[in-house]
Amino acid sequence: MSSWVKDLTMTVAAITAVAIAPMATSGQAQGAVGSGYTPPRTQNGQPDLQGIWQALNSAEWDIQAHAAEKGVPAGIGVVEGNEIPYQPWAAARKKENFENRLTADPLSKCYRPGVPRITYLSFPFQIFQFPDMVAIVYEYLHYTRFIYTDGKSTHPDSNVIDFWMGHSLGRWEGNTLVVDTTNFNDQTWFDRAGNFHSDALHVVERFTRTSADVVNYDVSIEDPKVFTRPWKMTMPVYRRQEKDLQLLEYECYPGRYDELEKADEEARKAK
């Protein structure tokens, strides 16, 4: 490699490092809780989280910090401390998942993505509020979560029933919507990098509006079968600003995309 190429490479690396640092700090600050912002209220007096929101990060690819590769944007990560505390056997399983991620990822089979993954996919979601319930409608697979906040509902027996998206109950703590979700199956991942969980997963999400157009999304994860301790993720989600915006249709058909890719490959070979 010539000296000028080396110098150029070092210069670009230095500029990138300086540019990324304030971006990371700014992104964390925008989503920070405790900014003094007072959100508007619904007619029922709840903090108003309604609207169409979307995460703008690369967590759907890998929730930890990662470099860019073909088809995957780089990311600074959303995991607190950038460490997921896997038990030794689970760390080996995660590595295996990563190596087989193109076919092993449940999303490649059009399965439901699970919680919290569905929140930071590259698809918007819309929040609706009612006196005794919050509903979140996702563009991805048209899925809807019903989160009861009446204080009367309870989780079903986890030994009897489980769900792809878990069973969610909510409550209000000041300006924060706290969502407690249990009763998961063990078939979903946290991202495309193979980070996974068992059916003992317990997720607590916190939605806090920190400005007119930002909601801080904080997630606590517990799973004694897979992790040595609880851990957290945090990120801002942003209000979509387009005029007349609405959720659009996105459907997934198992095997359909493989067929299209195979047809494209055969067409290329035929040329």
C-alpha positions, 0 to 999 in steps of 0.5 A, a space after each residue: 500500500 502506498 504511503 499516501 493511501 495509508 495517510 488517507 486511511 488514517 485521516 479518514 479513520 481519525 475523522 470518523 472517530 471524532 464524528 461518531 463520538 458526539 453523535 453517540 453522545 447526542 443520541 443518548 442525550 436526546 433519549 435521556 429521561 429526566 430532561 424536565 419535559 412535561 408531555 401533554 395529556 390525553 383526555 383521561 389524564 395519561 401522558 400522551 404517547 400517541 402517534 407514529 414512531 420509529 427507531 433509527 438505529 442498527 439494533 435490528 442487525 445487532 444490539 451490540 456495537 458492530 462494524 459495517 459489513 455487506 448489507 449491514 450498517 455499523 452501529 454503536 450498540 444499544 446494550 448498557 455497557 455493550 455486554 450481554 452476560 451469557 452463561 458459558 453454554 449460551 455464549 457458545 449457542 450465540 456464536 453458533 446462531 451468528 454463524 448460521 444467522 442467514 437461515 437460522 434467524 426466525 425472521 427468515 422464516 417469517 415468524 413473529 419477531 418477539 419483544 423487544 425486537 419488534 420495536 427496533 425493526 426498520 418499520 414504524 409503529 403506532 401507539 393508541 391510548 384508552 382509559 384501561 389499555 394501550 394498543 401498539 400497532 406495528 407495520 411489520 406483519 400488521 401485529 397489534 399488542 394489547 397492553 392492559 393498564 386497568 390493574 386487574 389483569 394478570 399474567 397467565 400461568 407460564 407453565 400452561 401457555 406461551 406466546 411469540 410476543 409474550 403477554 403484556 401488562 402495563 402501568 403508569 409511573 409518573 410520565 412513564 408507561 411501564 410494560 411487563 411482559 412474560 409468557 414467551 416461547 423460546 423461538 425468537 431472537 433479539 437481533 439478526 446477530 443471533 442474540 437469543 433467550 429462553 422461555 423464561 424471558 421477562 421483559 420490562 419496557 419503559 416508554 417515556 416521552 422526553 420531547 415533542 418528537 422523542 420517546 425514550 425506550 428503556 428495556 430490562 431483560 431477565 432470563 435465568 436460564 440464559 443470562 448470569 444477571 439482568 441487563 438493559 437496552 436503551 434507545 430513543 424512538 422518533 416521531 415520523 413527520 411526514 404529512 398524511 403518514 399512515 402505517 402501510 402494508 408489510 407481509 412476509 411469506 415463508 420461502 417466497 423470498 428464497 424463490 425470488 432470489 433463486 429465480 434472479 440467480 437463474 436469470 443471471 446465469 442464463 445471460 
